[in-house]
């Protein structure tokens, strides 16, 4: 059994990494102390989050590695094999990264991961650093990150050779993920430089990644292993695809050994430059304090008051998770490109447009604008900007449609400043007229059996991709209008009604008629039960991706009047949605259904929206997410739910529901504040009885983004029983 510890309070988190506990008044500002990176580190039913520390949107993300466990490369009860430098946050599917493993050892070097596993003791996790004792070797290992580099500190036991082994070609769970690699050791400079052409990541495109490691002392012995050949004294080697490559060195370890590392997707030279810029010396505490400051600034964008330490721990951990990806690699570019933002590891926008980017539009609109500029640069460089962009490479995933349009369009609708909307429209219009599938362009739907642009054609489905394309068209129409492309805007707005081409008014289930149903190329609807499809992790239905007809029949967020009418009108819509949720026909913790419970507010039943918002909130346990964290999608969902807002996509509005604390304060980018104060608050009082914005009673169950960004105060009064507020 692992001897790792969970942090029970904020003060405990401080003490575990050796930072003195400070006065209570100061602790209130030291928000990084509330972050518990262990939350969500289970498998994809719990989060798949990364336990190691990083900076907000940091490029490097050092973290401990095990040979079993989640897609983040970690199992809390398994022995450790070392520390890798790159990870993806909260992602299911095929693994990515786990790149450049560093394994501190004693004695002769052990290269195979299974042969140098170590039980762990006294494991300490926090936002600013990670520390653990490798019991097998008696080594104390610590790491703290900068933006593109990380600093390690290793305390070796006296009397044994201090060894460090590097695995250049591995990926998560110790798998081989290399299409070729090389390494060079410079003993005189105490430096190792390596490159791997990474392959078999979730994005099938191969990527070159470089690594530079610098010791604070010269090694006394060194060598490489290429394939099965160990070459003591060698200072370099290269290997072809599917061949292991390691390097190692030994040194005098009478004092703690410091090693700093940097990773680059550009070149070895750039990795070395980033190493010198981010961590010029070996001041471990200095780097850690800078990381603390970065997280205090980021977490200070939203504060909650009036609840206990456990609630704050869970909230600030979710807020922490929400800003880890996408990753800012602007400085990791050729010199000529560094004036243009470069954001990476969209994994994927199909997830994050629902909640991650709307939260960004509130708290970090400048970062949102930077992401849009990066998307435009990707489009100009590659001729396309796809739903996923991982390790600097496009990937058209096919989960839904062209969700890049949704991110761009939401930014426009929500008023993200400082964006060249003509350039953004070029991306969306290219997708609309070039990337949508041929049958959709002609007949207005994606048919059963049609091929998607993704390499393995495993995700695109008639019943899920058609309404997704229709939503994409709505956003593209808005962008076209902003760019003065009125003909395009009109044509795309009309085509955004294409969801009707897969709406079968005769399909029936549980006494309700009318569903999104997959359609064949000859026009016939697929003969299936609307409940058939997604079932846990089983993909049994060719018609939908991670869903059913019940799920996808509520996804036309750009045409709510049309959807309500197609289901029989407002009263029938309410009755049907209540049945769908009560009967567990809607997966409320998966992205296609994120907004579905809040649709009650659109038809005059915000009391039911509040009821289901609370039901969803309870699915987030103290230690886990109710599914993959999905690069900030699930954590942003939690943040919104906690503070009483939820994004009403395709509009500049947020739904209102009862918050989960008496006071939340948003500190906006220009220094203004917006407070959400809840009168009569107690746990279990989940229904809104009244709402006032800046002292004026609201007339709808929504609040405008512009009203929030202007600063001010929202005052809600809540009740333990359903109220008549905004009911009709």
N, C-alpha and C positions, 0 to 999 in steps of 0.2 A: 504493500500500500504506500502511496506517495505521502511524504511528510509535508507537502506544500500546504500553505495556509490561505484561508479566505480572509479578506479584510472585513472586519465587522463594523468598523467606524472610520470616519475620515482621519481621526487622530492615529488610528492603528496604521493606516496606509503611510502616514508620514514616518512613523517610527520604524517601520519595517525596512525602509531604504536608508536609514541612518540620518534623516533630516530632523533636526530638533523640533519638538512640538512647541509651537508658538502660542501666543495669547489667543484667547477665544475671538477677540475682535479681529485679529489678523487672519485667523483661520477662515473667517467668512469670505475673505478675498482670495484665499488660496484654494480655488475651486478644483484644481487638478487633483487635490487630495481625495476628492470624492470618487474619482474614477477607479473602477475595479475591472481591469482588463480580463479577468477570468470569466466575466459574464458573457455568455454566448459561445464559449469555446468548445461546446459539444458538437455533435454532428449536425447535418442539415436540418434536423428537427429542432435544433436548439440555437443555431446561429452561425456556426462555422467561422467565428471571429478569431482574430489573431491575438495571442496573449502578449507578444512582445511590444515594446514601446515605439512610437513614431511621433513625428511632428504633424501638425495639421496639414493635410494634403502632402505630406512628406514623400519624396521619391523612394527613399530607402526605408525598409521596415524590418529591422533585425528581430529574430524571434527564435525560441528553442524549437528543436525538431525531434519528433519521434517517428518510428517506423509504422505506427498504426495511428488511427484517429481521424480527425476531420480533414477537410480540404485545406485548412490552414496549416496542416502538418503537425498537429499537436493532439496528444491525449494526456490528460492530467495525471493518469495513473500509470503511464508507460515510462520506461527509462529513456533518457535523452541520448541522441547521437551527436549533438552539436548545435550550432546556431547558423541559420541561413539568413541572407541579407534582403531578399525580396519576397513579398507575399501578396496575395489578393484577399480582400476583406469580405468575409461572409458569403462566399460563392460556392454553389453546388456544381454538379457536372464534373467534367474532366479537370484534373488538377493543373494549376499554373504556378510557376515559380518554385520557391524552396531552393533558390539558386545560391551557389557559392557557399557551401557549408564549411564552417570553421569548427574543428574538433580539438579542444585542448586535451592532452593526454600526458602520461608519464611513461618513461621507458621507450622501448622500440616502437616506431609508429605502426599503428593498426589502420588499415585502409578500408576494409569492408565495414559498412556501418553496423551490421549485425554483430561484428566482432569488437566494436568499441563502445557499445551501449553502456550507459552508466545509470544506476539508480540515482535519485536526486534527494536532496534534503534542504530544508530552510529556503524554500522557493519564495521569492518576493516579487510581486507584480504591481506595477503602477504606471501611470501615464508617462512618467519622465525617465524610468529606468527599469531594468529587469535584473534580478540577481538570483543565483542558485549555487548550491554546493554539489559538485559531481562526486558522489560518495565513493565510487570505484577508485577515483584517483586522488581524492582529498583536495580537489581544486575548487576554489571559490571563483565564480565567473560572474561578471557584471557587464552590462552594456547600456549606453545612453545614446540617443540619436540626435543628429542635426538634420538639415533638410535632405542632403544628398550623401551624407557620410555618417558613420557611426563610430563610437569610441568604446573599445573593450578594455576591461581591466581584469587580469587573471592573477590570482595568488596561488602559486604552486607550493606543494609541501617541500620541506628541505630534504636533501639527501638523495633525490632521484632525478634522473634527466628530465628536464622540462621540454615537452614535445608539443607541436601544433601541426595538425594535418588539415589540408585543404582539399575539398572535393569539388572539382571544376565542372563536372558533367552531370551531376544528379539533379533531381527535382523532388517535389513533395513525396514523402514516404520512401525516400531512397531510390526511387526509380531512375533509370537511365533516360536522360532527355537531351541528347546531344547529336547534332549533325556534323560534328567536328569541333575540336577545341585545341587550345595551345596555352602554355604557361611558361613564364620566365622568372627565375629567381635571381636577384641581384644581392648577394650576401654583403658586399661592401656597403650598400645603401640600406640594407635590412628591408628590402622591398620585394614583393611578389606582384607580378602583373599577369592577368589571365584573360582569355576570351573564350566564350562558348557560343556556338550557333545553336540556340535553344530550339527544341522541337517537341512535338507531342504535348504542347500546351492546349488549353481549351480553344484558343484561336489557332487553327491549323497552320497559319503562316509562320515561317521560321524567323527568328530574330537574333541578331548579334548583340551580345551583352558583354561588357568589359568590367573587370574587377581589379582594383589596386589595394594592396594591404601594406601598411608601413609599421614596423616595430620601433620601439624606443631603444633598442639595443641590437647589436649585431649577432646573428646566429653563429653557433659554433659548429654545427653540422646541418646538412640539408640534402635534398634529393627529390626525385620524382618517381611516380609509378605510371607507366603508360601501358594500358591493357593489363597484362599479368606480369610485366617486366618492371621490377624495382631497380632503380638506378641511383644508388647512393653516390653523392657528390656531384650529380648532374645538376645543371642549372637551367635546363629547359627541355621541353618535349612538345610534340603536337601529335594528335591522334585523329583518325578518320571518324566517320559517323558510327554511332552505336558502340563506342569504345570508351572505357573508363579512363579518366585522367586525374591524378592526384599530385599534390606537392606537399613537402613537409620541411620543417626545420626544427632544430633544437637550440637551446640557449641557456645561459646562466640565469637562474631564476631566484637569486638570493633576495630580490625585492619584487614587489608586484610588477608584472609585465603589462605594458600598455601597447595596444595595437589599434590603429585606426584604419578604417576601410571605406572605400567609396565605390559606387557602381555607376556605370554610364551606359546609355544606349547609343552613344555617338562614337566614342573612341577611347583607347587607353589614355591618350593624352588628356582628354577631357575629364576622365575619371581622376587622374592625378591632379589636375587643376582644381576640381571640385573638392578633393580631399584637402588640399592646402588652403582653399578659401573657407571651407566650412569648419575645419578643425585644424588651425595652424599649429597648435602644440599638442600637449597631452593632458590638458586640464579637465579631468573627468567631472569634477564638481561644477566647473564653469559651464561645460556643455549641458549638464543636467539642469542647472539653474536657468539657463536660457530656454531649455525645453519646458520647464515649469512655467516660465513667463509666457511662452507662446500659447500654452494651454489655458492659462488664466485669462489671457485676452480672448481666446476663442470661446471658452465656456462662459465668460462674463456677458456674452450677447443675450443670454436668457438666464434669469435667476428665478428661483421659486422660494417661497417663504411660507411658514406656518405648518410645515410637515416635519417629520422626524428624519434622523440620519439615514435610515434605510431607504426612504423615498428619495432623498437627495442623491444617495449613492446610485440608485437605479436611473434617475433622471440624467445626472451628469455623465454617467457611463454611456447612455444612449446618445446624448448630445456629442460626446467624444467620438463614438462610432460613426455618427452621421457626417463627419467632416474628414474622415480618413481618405476616402476616395470620392471623385477622381483625384489623381495625383498630379501635382504641379511639376512638370519637367521642363519648364521654360529655360532654365539655365543649362540644362543638359541638351544643348543643340549646337550645331556649328555656329561660329561667331556671327556670321551674316544673318542668322535667323533669330537671334536671341531677343530682338526687339519685339517679336511676335509671340504671344502666349502659346504655350504648348502643354496641353493637359492630356493625360494618358490614363489607361486602365478604366475605360467605361465598360462595365462588366455586369449588366448592360443597361442601355437607356430604356429598354423595355420595362425594367424594374424601376429605375430612378426617376422617370418623368412623373410618376404618380405622386411622390412625396418628397424625394430628395431635392429635386430642383425647385419646387415651390418653397421649401424651407430655405433654400439658398437665396431665393428671390427676396425673402423677408430679411434674413440675417446677414447675407453676404452678396448683395446685388452686384458689387464690383467683381466678385469672383465669378458670378453668373456671366457677366459681360465678357470677362476674360475667357471663359469656356466657349462662349459663342464665337469669339475671335479665333480661338484655336480650331473650332470646327470648320470655320471658313478657310483657315490656312490648310487644314487637312484636305478639304475639297479642292483647293487650288493645286496642291501638291500631287494628289493621287487621282484627281478627276472624280472622286466620290468621297462621301463621308458617311460611314455606315453606323448601324445601331451599336456595334461594339468596336472599340479601338483599344487594343491590348498590346503592350510591349512595342508600341509604335507602329502597329499594323492594323489596317482595317479588317473587319470581319462582318459580313452580312449574315446575321445569325438566323433570321427567319422565324423568330418566336411569334411575331405579330406582323408588323408592316415595316415602315421606315420611321421608327420612333425618334430619329434625329429631328424630324419635322415638329414633333410634339414639344421637344425641348426648346427649339427655336421659337415656335409659336407661343408657348406659355410665357417665355421671356418677353415677347412683344406685348401680349395681352396684359401682363402684370407690370409693364412699365419699366423694365430693366434699363437703366440709363447707359449712355456711352456706347451704343451699338450701331454699327453700320447696317441698317436693316435691308438695304439694297443687296449687300453681299450675302446676308443671311437668307434673303429670298431666293438668291441664285441657287443655293444649296437645296432648298425645299422644292423649287420648281424643277430642278434636275431630277430629284427623286420622283416628283409627280408625273413627269412626262417621259422619263427614261428608265427609272428603276422599278416602278410598279410593274407587276407581271403582265405579259401581253394580253391575256384574256381579260384581266381587269380593265386594261386600257380600252378594249373593244366592247366587251359584254358587261362590264361592271361588276364582275365577281371573280374570285379565285376558285377554281373548280376542284372537286375531288380528283386526284391524280395529276394535277398540274405540278410542275416542278418549281421549286423556289430557287433563289440564287445561292443559297448556302451549299457548301461542298457536298454534304451527305444527305441533303433534302429530308432531314428527319423532323423538322419542327413546323414548317408552314402547313397550315390546314385551311380548308375552305371555310369552315364555320368560325374560325378565329381570325384568320388573315383578312377576310373580306371586311368585317366591321373595323378592323384595325386600319386598313387602307382608307376607309371612309373617314375615320377620325384624322388620319394624316392629311387627307385632302382638305378638311376643314381648316387645319392649322396652316397648310400651304396657301389656302385662299386668303387667310388673314395676312400672311406675309406678303403675298402678291399685291394685295391692296395697299399695304404700307409702302411698297416699292413703286406704286403708281402703275402696276400691271393690271389694269382693270379688267381686260378680257380674260386673262388667266384667272383672276380672282372670281369672276362670275362663273366660269366653266368649272372651276374646282369646287366652289360652293355647291353648285348643282350636283357634281359627282359625289359630294360627301353624303348624299342620300343613297349611295349604292348599297348600304347595309340592307335596304329593302329587297335587294335581289336575292338575298339568302334568308329572308323572313318568310317562313311557311305559316300562313294563317290557319292552316288546318292541322298542324302538328299539335298534339295534345298530351298532357301529363298531369296527373292528380286533379283532373277536372278543369284545368286551365288550357286555353288554346292560344296559339301563336308563339313561335319560337324561331330563333336563328337556327337554321338547319343547313348542313353542308349540301352542296348542289353539284351535280355532274355536269360535264361539258355539254351534254344534250339537253340540259334544262331540267332534268328530273331531280327532285329532292332525294337525298339519301334516306333510306328507310331505317330509322333508328329511334330508340327510346330517348327522349331528351335528357334522361338521367345517365345515359351511357357516356363513358369517357374517363376523365381523370379519376383515379381511385388510388390515393396514396401516391406511390411511385410507379404505378402501372400505366403504361401508355397503350390502352386497348382500343382506342377509337381513332380512326383516321381523320375524323372531322374537326377536332379541336386540339389546341395545345394547352396542356395543364388546365383543362376545364371541360365543361359540358354545355349543352344547349341552355340549361338553366343559368349557368354562369354568364355565358356570353350574350344572352338576351338582355342583360342590363348594362352593356358596355358602350352604348351609343351616347356618350356624355355630351356630345355636341348637338344632339337632337332630342332632348328630353320630351318636348311636346309630342313629337312623332312616336317616340317609344311608348309614352303613356297611352296615347290613342291606340296604338297597335295592340296593346294589352287590354283594351276595353274601357279605357277612361280612368279617371282619378280614383274612384272608390274601388274599382276592380284591381287597379294597380296596387293600392295599399294592401288590400286583402291578399293578393298574390305574393307580394314581397314579404309580408308577415309569414305566410305559409312557407315560402322558400327558406327563410332564415330559421324559423322554428323547426323545420324538417331537416336542417343541416344540408340543404341542397346548394348552398353558396359557401365557398371556401373563403371565409372572411379574412384569412391571414395570408392569402396569396394575391399577388399584384392585380390580376384582372378584376378582382372583387374588392379592392381596397375601398373604393368610393361607394359601393353598392348600398350599405346600410344608411348612408347619409342622404340617399335619394328620397327618403321619407320627408325630409325638410322641403324638397321641391314640390311636394304634393300636399303640404299643409299638415304634416304630422311630425314636427320637430321633437315631440316627446318620444316617439319611437326611435328617431335617430339618436337621441341621448341614451335611451335604453340600450341600444346596440353598441354605441360607442363605449359604454361602460362594460358591456359583455366582452368586447374585443380587448379593452384595456386589461381585463383580468386574465387574458391569455398570455400576457407578458409576465413571466414569473420573476422573482428576485434574481435568478441566476441564468435565465435563458430567454431567447426569443421563440416565438411560436413558428419557427421555420428558418430558412436561410436569412441572414441579416441583409444580404443582397446589396453590398456596397453603399449602405446608407438608406436604402428604401425602407427597411423595417424599423431601423432606429429613428428615422425621421417620422415615421408613422407614430411611434411611441411619443416623441416630443410633441407633435401636434395634438395627439389625443390627451396628453397630460395637461396642456395649457388651455384646452377648450376650443381649439380651432381645427378645421380640416379643409384642405384646398378643394374648391369647387372648380375642377378643371374646365378649360375652355372659357373661363370668365376671369374677372379680376376680383372675385369674391372668395371668402372663406365661410364655410358652414360654422355655426355655433352649436356647442353642446356644453354640458356642465364640466368645468375643470375639476382637477383632482388635487387642488390646494387652494387656499384662500387668496393667494397673491402670486402672480407671475409678472415679471418685468422684462420687456424686450428693450435692449439698448441697440438702437439702429445705427447704421453705418455713419451717418452724419452727426451722431451724438444725441439725437432726439430719443426720447423714451416713450414706450407705450405700455401701460399697465393694464392687466386684466385682474380686477378685484372681484372676488366672489363673496357676496354677503350670505349670511346664514349657512356658511359652509360647514359640513361635517361629512366624513366618509359615508357613502350610501345616499347622500342627497344628490341625485343624478339628473334631476329635471330642472330646466330653466323656468322660473316664474316671471321674471322681467329682465329687460336688458336696456341699458342706457349708454350711449356713446357721447362722451364729453357733456354729460348731463341731459342729453336729449334722448327720449325714448325711441328705440329702433322700431321700424315698421316692417322689417323682414327678418327672418332667422339667419341673416348673413351680415358680414362686415366687409367693407371694401378694402382692398389692398392699399389704395391711396390714403385712406383714413388712418390705417395703421402706420404707414410710412411717414405721415405728417406728424406723428406723435400725438399723445393724448391718453384718454382713460376709457376703458370699457368696464362697466359695472354690471355684474350679473347677480341676480338673486335666485337662489336655488331651493328646491323642495325635495322631500323624500318620496312624494307621490306625484303621479302625472298631473300636469297643469294644462290650462287652456291657452298658454302662451303661443301665439301665432298659429293656432289650430284653425282649420277651416274644413 
